[in-house]
Amino acid sequence: MTKRRILGAEVVATGAELLQGRTLNRHGYTLGGLLVGVGIPLQRETVVPDDVTLIREAVASALERSELVFVTGGLGPTEDDVTREAVAAVTGRDVVSHAVADAHLQAYFAKINREPTAAQCRQANVLAGAEVFMNPVGIAPGQCLTLENGRSLWLLPGPPRELNGLIKTAVTPWLAAQVARADLHQRVFRILGHSESRVQDRLRTEAEIPAGVAVAYCARPGSVELRFHGPEAAVNRLTDWVREQYAGDLLNETGETVEEVIGRMLTERGETLATAESCTAGGIAERVTDVPGSSVYFVGGVVAYANAVKMRDLGVEESLLAAHGAVSEAVAREMAAGVRARMQTTWGLSITGVAGPGGGTPEKPVGLFYVGLAGAAGSQAVRFQVTGDRQQIRDHGIQRALEVLWRGIKISWGHSR
């Protein structure tokens, strides 16, 4: 089979819940990430409610513009699941029952000891002439229709688990078999401790950006995501520049979060972590334990707002609190050292600060916080001052604390090798 070049793709995501804010739409995000890996740019995503006319108009327009169109959602059993009928009207195809899909559906319900209703049996219906792919985690199959003009149209279920399942078992193999990879490559860098404007200024003034390379930035609390998309040779030249210029601050080139990277580093080294938090109320521990498998390295945490709790559970001296105050470098260091000692971990991570909106003073304003880190080599604390509302300040604190931990592990790792 001769592979073909596809110059652009579109997604039509259906579902009123996506437009009403009841469900987060990740269809374009998921498919866009897949397509860029084979050199196909996702040029547009259109979101429409469960309306036959609007779906029909959106799909017809997408097929006029793009060689590859994905329609997601609306393949379920209820009366608002009208994607099949809308696409059938656009393509001039009938909606027919599919024997293999029906057998798959019957087996699915037999496994859970239920009899499917007539409405549920609709999920075995497909467009006449479509290539049908069984759903590995659900009922409604995926469908791929090749039109007379050579354009390809996919129908995929909307629930993320089912969408991802069919992407893995159907869409990805189809792309590998059908599509000739274009010379379009993407690199993603997550850089800590820099703003997107500073990264942009430095890139524009110090690096030569080759023609044909698209550059994008995405700000995160305490970090920036930098992306290059273009010909491989040009992207590789910019990659070398980023690696050299941001060697000490480059978290990864995968887009992973800092807590994922920390988790992998601790696991590989057989090290453990405990946290002591004041102004973030357990937010650092939450981020750390969002990572699957975190129980291997995360031992526990202490939320200590009151000074009495800092003294009792973390061993902070009363004289230290009296001399420096709870929001101070000295107390942050003692909190980190205390939680490390009490929980017998490799690392102790702490934070204390003023999240606001009240409680600030000229000497210790709202947005001030200290992050403490204790390890085998001793303890340290870093001062930060940020702006924002209470939640923004807490988010900054959580992110900065994880950054301090990452840098500490990284330095220790380098010294141990």
C-alpha positions in Angstrom: 0.0 0.0 0.0 1.3 3.4 -1.0 1.2 5.8 1.9 -0.1 9.3 1.3 0.7 12.7 2.7 -1.9 14.5 4.7 -1.4 18.2 5.0 -4.0 19.0 7.6 -6.6 17.6 9.9 -9.6 18.9 11.9 -11.7 17.8 14.9 -15.4 18.3 15.3 -16.2 17.6 18.9 -19.9 17.2 19.7 -21.7 17.6 23.0 -23.7 20.3 24.8 -21.8 19.4 28.0 -18.5 20.6 26.3 -20.0 24.1 25.6 -21.8 24.4 28.9 -18.6 23.9 31.0 -19.9 20.6 32.5 -17.2 18.5 30.9 -13.6 19.5 30.0 -13.0 19.1 26.3 -9.7 17.3 25.8 -10.5 15.9 22.3 -8.5 18.3 20.3 -5.7 18.2 22.9 -5.5 14.4 22.7 -5.8 14.1 18.9 -3.5 17.0 18.3 -0.8 15.4 20.3 -1.2 12.2 18.3 -1.2 13.9 14.9 1.8 16.1 15.5 3.8 12.9 16.1 3.3 11.8 12.5 3.7 15.3 11.0 0.1 16.2 10.5 -0.9 19.6 11.8 -4.3 19.9 13.6 -5.5 23.1 12.0 -8.9 23.5 13.6 -11.2 22.2 16.3 -14.9 23.0 16.2 -17.2 22.3 19.1 -21.0 22.0 18.5 -23.9 20.8 20.6 -25.9 17.6 20.0 -27.9 19.1 17.1 -28.2 17.3 13.7 -28.1 20.5 11.7 -25.1 22.0 13.5 -23.1 18.8 13.4 -23.9 18.3 9.7 -22.8 21.9 8.9 -19.6 21.6 10.9 -18.6 18.2 9.4 -19.4 19.4 5.8 -17.2 22.5 6.3 -14.4 20.5 7.8 -14.4 18.1 4.9 -14.2 21.0 2.4 -11.0 22.2 4.1 -9.2 19.2 5.4 -8.1 15.7 4.2 -8.6 14.1 7.6 -11.5 14.8 9.9 -12.3 13.3 13.3 -15.8 13.6 14.7 -16.0 12.8 18.4 -19.0 12.1 20.6 -22.6 11.4 20.1 -22.4 7.7 19.5 -24.2 6.6 22.6 -27.7 5.2 23.2 -29.7 8.3 24.1 -31.9 10.5 21.9 -29.3 13.3 21.9 -26.7 11.0 20.4 -27.2 12.0 16.8 -23.7 12.1 15.3 -24.2 9.0 13.1 -27.4 10.4 11.6 -25.8 13.8 11.0 -22.7 12.4 9.3 -24.8 10.0 7.2 -26.7 13.0 5.8 -23.4 14.7 4.9 -21.8 11.7 3.2 -25.0 10.2 1.6 -24.5 6.9 3.5 -27.1 4.8 5.3 -26.9 4.0 9.0 -26.9 0.2 9.2 -26.5 -2.5 11.9 -23.1 -4.1 12.1 -23.0 -7.8 13.0 -19.6 -7.8 14.7 -20.4 -4.6 16.6 -23.7 -6.1 17.7 -22.0 -9.3 18.9 -19.5 -7.1 20.8 -22.4 -5.2 22.4 -24.2 -8.4 23.4 -21.1 -9.9 24.9 -20.4 -6.6 26.8 -23.9 -6.7 28.5 -23.7 -10.5 29.1 -20.5 -9.9 31.1 -22.3 -7.5 33.5 -25.5 -9.7 33.6 -27.7 -7.2 31.9 -30.0 -7.3 28.9 -29.4 -4.3 26.5 -32.4 -2.1 25.7 -33.4 -1.2 22.2 -31.8 2.2 22.6 -28.5 0.7 23.8 -28.5 -1.6 20.8 -28.3 1.5 18.6 -24.6 1.7 19.5 -23.9 -1.2 17.1 -25.1 1.0 14.2 -22.5 2.3 11.7 -22.2 4.1 8.5 -22.6 1.9 5.5 -19.2 1.2 3.9 -17.1 2.3 6.9 -14.2 0.4 8.3 -15.3 -0.6 11.8 -13.0 -1.0 14.9 -14.3 -2.6 18.1 -14.2 -0.5 21.2 -11.7 -2.1 23.6 -13.2 -0.5 26.7 -16.8 0.3 25.8 -19.6 -0.4 23.4 -19.8 2.1 20.5 -17.2 1.2 17.8 -14.9 3.5 16.0 -15.5 4.0 12.3 -13.4 5.3 9.4 -15.0 6.3 6.2 -12.9 6.9 3.0 -14.8 9.2 0.7 -14.9 9.3 -3.0 -12.5 12.3 -3.1 -10.0 10.4 -1.0 -10.6 12.2 2.3 -10.9 10.3 5.5 -13.6 10.7 8.1 -13.4 9.1 11.6 -16.2 8.7 14.1 -15.0 8.2 17.6 -16.8 8.0 21.0 -16.5 11.0 23.3 -15.7 9.6 26.7 -12.0 10.0 27.3 -11.4 6.4 28.3 -13.1 5.1 25.1 -11.5 7.7 22.9 -8.0 6.9 24.2 -8.7 3.2 23.8 -9.6 3.5 20.2 -6.7 5.9 19.5 -4.4 3.2 20.7 -6.0 0.2 19.0 -7.3 1.7 15.8 -6.3 5.3 15.0 -2.6 4.9 15.7 -2.1 1.7 13.6 -4.2 3.3 10.8 -2.0 6.4 10.7 1.1 4.2 10.7 -0.2 2.2 7.7 -1.8 5.0 5.7 0.2 8.2 6.2 3.6 9.2 4.9 5.3 11.1 7.7 6.0 14.8 6.8 9.1 16.5 7.8 7.3 18.2 10.7 8.7 17.5 14.2 7.8 18.9 17.6 10.0 19.4 20.7 8.6 20.4 24.0 10.7 21.8 26.9 9.5 22.6 30.4 11.8 25.2 31.9 11.6 26.1 35.6 12.1 29.5 37.1 11.6 31.6 34.0 8.6 33.6 32.6 7.4 33.1 29.0 8.3 36.7 28.1 11.9 36.3 29.3 12.3 33.1 27.4 10.9 34.7 24.3 13.2 37.7 24.5 16.2 35.6 24.9 15.2 33.2 22.1 14.5 36.1 19.7 17.7 38.0 20.5 20.2 35.1 21.0 19.1 32.2 18.8 18.6 32.2 15.1 15.1 30.8 14.5 15.1 29.0 11.1 12.4 29.6 8.6 9.5 27.2 8.8 9.7 26.7 12.6 6.8 27.7 14.7 7.5 28.7 18.3 4.9 28.6 21.0 5.0 29.4 24.7 2.7 28.4 27.6 3.1 30.0 31.0 2.8 27.9 34.1 3.3 28.9 37.8 7.0 29.2 38.2 7.8 27.7 34.7 7.2 28.0 31.0 6.6 25.4 28.4 8.5 26.1 25.1 7.5 24.3 21.9 9.2 24.1 18.5 7.4 22.7 15.5 9.0 22.4 12.1 11.6 20.6 9.9 13.6 18.1 11.9 17.1 19.6 11.2 15.9 23.1 12.1 14.2 21.9 15.3 17.3 20.0 16.3 19.4 23.1 16.0 17.1 25.0 18.4 17.0 22.0 20.7 20.8 22.1 21.1 20.5 25.9 21.9 17.9 25.3 24.6 19.8 22.5 26.2 22.9 24.6 26.4 21.3 27.8 27.6 18.9 26.4 30.1 20.9 23.3 31.3 20.4 24.1 35.0 16.7 24.9 34.6 15.5 22.4 32.0 13.1 20.1 33.8 12.5 17.8 30.9 11.7 17.5 27.2 8.6 15.4 27.6 6.1 17.9 29.0 6.0 15.9 32.3 5.1 17.8 35.4 7.7 18.5 38.1 6.0 16.1 40.5 6.2 13.3 37.9 9.9 14.0 37.4 10.5 14.1 41.2 8.7 10.8 41.6 10.8 9.1 39.1 14.0 10.4 40.6 13.1 9.4 44.1 12.0 5.9 42.9 15.2 5.4 41.0 17.3 6.3 44.0 15.2 4.5 46.6 14.7 7.8 48.5 11.7 9.1 50.5 10.0 12.4 51.1 7.9 14.0 53.9 6.3 17.4 53.8 5.5 20.1 56.4 3.1 22.8 55.2 1.6 25.9 56.7 0.2 28.3 54.1 -0.6 25.6 51.4 -2.7 23.4 53.7 -1.5 20.1 52.2 -1.3 21.2 48.6 2.3 20.1 48.1 1.4 16.6 49.4 -1.6 16.5 47.1 0.5 17.3 44.1 3.1 14.7 45.0 0.5 12.0 45.6 -1.3 12.8 42.3 1.4 10.7 40.7 0.6 7.0 40.5 2.9 4.9 42.6 3.8 7.8 44.9 3.3 5.7 48.0 6.6 4.1 47.2 8.5 7.3 48.1 6.0 9.7 49.9 5.8 8.8 53.6 3.5 11.5 54.9 3.0 15.1 55.7 2.1 17.5 58.5 -0.2 20.6 58.1 0.9 23.0 60.8 -0.8 26.3 60.9 -0.6 27.0 64.6 2.7 27.6 66.3 1.8 25.0 68.9 1.6 22.3 66.1 4.9 23.5 64.6 6.5 23.0 68.0 4.8 19.7 69.0 4.8 17.9 65.7 7.9 19.3 63.9 10.2 20.2 66.8 10.4 23.9 66.0 11.8 25.7 69.1 9.6 28.3 70.8 12.5 30.7 71.0 13.0 30.5 67.2 9.4 31.4 66.6 9.6 34.2 69.1 12.8 35.6 67.6 11.9 35.3 63.9 8.2 34.6 63.6 6.5 31.7 61.9 7.1 33.2 58.4 10.8 33.1 58.3 13.8 31.4 56.9 14.8 29.9 60.2 11.4 28.4 60.8 11.1 27.0 57.3 14.5 25.2 57.8 13.4 23.8 61.2 10.1 22.6 59.8 11.9 20.7 57.0 14.4 19.2 59.3 11.8 18.3 61.9 9.5 16.5 59.5 12.5 14.6 58.0 13.7 13.5 61.4 10.3 12.5 62.7 9.3 10.5 59.6 12.8 9.2 59.0 12.9 10.2 55.3 15.6 11.1 52.9 14.1 14.5 52.3 12.0 17.0 54.3 10.2 19.7 52.4 8.4 22.7 54.1 6.6 25.9 53.4 5.5 28.8 55.6 4.1 32.1 54.3 1.4 34.7 54.1 -1.3 33.7 51.6 -3.6 36.6 52.4 -5.8 38.4 51.9 -5.1 39.5 55.4 -2.2 39.0 57.8 0.5 40.9 55.9 2.8 43.5 57.4 5.3 45.9 55.8 8.1 43.5 56.9 6.2 40.4 55.9 3.7 41.3 53.1 1.0 39.1 51.6 2.7 36.8 49.0 5.8 36.2 51.0 6.8 32.6 51.7 9.8 30.5 52.5 10.5 27.0 51.3 12.7 24.8 53.4 14.5 21.7 52.3 16.3 19.2 54.5 18.5 16.3 53.3 21.6 14.4 54.3 23.8 17.4 53.7 21.7 19.7 56.0 18.9 22.2 55.6 18.3 25.3 53.6 15.5 27.8 53.0 14.6 30.0 50.0 12.6 33.2 50.1 10.0 34.0 47.5 7.7 37.0 47.0 4.8 36.8 44.6 1.5 38.6 43.9 -2.0 37.4 43.4 -5.1 36.3 45.3 -5.0 33.7 48.0 -5.3 30.7 45.7 -2.7 32.1 43.3 -0.2 32.6 46.0 -0.8 29.1 47.3 -0.4 27.7 43.8 2.9 29.6 43.4 4.0 28.3 46.8 3.3 24.7 45.9 5.0 25.0 42.5 8.1 26.8 43.9 8.4 24.2 46.7 8.4 21.4 44.2 11.0 23.3 42.2 13.3 23.6 45.2 12.9 19.9 45.9 13.8 19.1 42.3 16.9 21.2 42.3 18.0 19.7 45.6 17.6 16.1 44.4 19.3 17.1 41.1 22.3 18.6 42.9 22.5 15.6 45.3 22.3 13.2 42.4 25.1 15.0 40.6 27.3 14.8 43.7 26.6 11.1 44.2 27.7 10.1 40.7 
